[in-house]
């Protein structure tokens, strides 16, 4: 019999709870809280996934997570009435000012 216990674990034999399988986390080995798209929490989620990808040493996964960070930043910027071009312009200005110091 297959059921879920109170923690959400899949129990293969409800008479023997030691036969359980934890839900899959996908590619990540770390516990990563889910964020909300357009909120800072989503940026934090994607950064945590990027750190996890780096820890695993999988370069293609790092690239995917960098892309996800960019997307989360883009949604957040748009919610603030900004574009990624606006963000880049200020980033470029910031680099220029710091290089002159």
C-alpha positions in Angstrom: 0.0 0.0 0.0 1.3 3.5 -0.9 0.4 6.4 1.4 2.0 9.6 2.7 2.8 10.2 6.3 2.3 13.5 8.2 5.7 14.8 6.9 4.7 14.2 3.3 7.1 11.2 2.9 5.8 8.5 0.6 5.4 5.3 2.6 5.5 2.1 0.5 4.2 -0.2 3.2 2.1 1.6 5.8 2.6 -1.3 8.2 6.4 -0.7 8.0 7.1 3.1 8.1 10.9 2.4 7.7 10.1 1.7 4.0 9.8 5.3 3.1 11.1 7.4 0.2 11.8 11.1 0.7 10.3 13.4 -2.0 12.8 14.3 -4.7 14.4 17.8 -4.6 15.3 17.7 -8.3 18.9 18.6 -9.1 19.6 20.3 -5.7 21.1 18.6 -2.7 20.4 21.6 -0.4 17.0 22.4 1.2 15.9 25.5 -0.6 12.8 27.5 0.3 10.6 28.5 -2.6 10.2 32.2 -3.3 7.5 34.2 -5.1 8.2 35.5 -8.6 8.6 39.3 -8.6 9.6 39.3 -5.0 13.1 39.4 -3.3 12.3 35.9 -2.0 12.6 34.5 -5.6 16.0 36.2 -6.0 17.1 34.6 -2.7 15.8 31.2 -3.9 17.7 31.4 -7.2 20.9 32.5 -5.4 20.6 29.5 -3.0 20.2 27.3 -6.1 23.3 28.9 -7.7 25.3 28.3 -4.5 24.1 24.7 -4.5 25.1 24.2 -8.1 28.5 25.7 -7.4 28.9 23.3 -4.4 28.1 20.4 -6.6 30.7 21.6 -9.1 28.4 21.3 -12.2 29.2 24.1 -14.6 26.2 23.7 -16.8 24.0 23.8 -13.7 25.7 27.0 -12.6 24.9 28.5 -16.0 21.2 27.5 -15.7 21.0 29.0 -12.2 22.7 32.2 -13.3 20.0 32.5 -16.0 17.4 31.9 -13.3 18.9 34.6 -11.1 18.8 37.0 -14.1 15.1 36.1 -14.7 14.3 36.7 -11.0 16.1 40.0 -11.1 14.3 41.0 -14.3 10.8 40.2 -12.8 11.7 42.1 -9.6 13.0 45.1 -11.6 9.9 45.2 -13.7 7.7 45.2 -10.6 9.7 48.3 -9.4 9.1 50.0 -12.8 12.6 49.4 -14.0 14.2 47.5 -16.9 17.3 45.4 -16.9 18.8 48.1 -19.2 18.2 50.6 -16.4 19.9 48.3 -14.0 22.9 47.8 -16.4 23.3 51.6 -16.9 23.6 52.2 -13.2 25.9 49.2 -12.8 28.1 50.6 -15.5 28.1 54.0 -13.8 28.9 52.4 -10.5 31.9 50.5 -12.0 33.2 53.7 -13.5 32.9 55.6 -10.2 34.6 52.8 -8.3 37.5 52.5 -10.9 38.1 56.3 -10.5 38.5 56.0 -6.7 
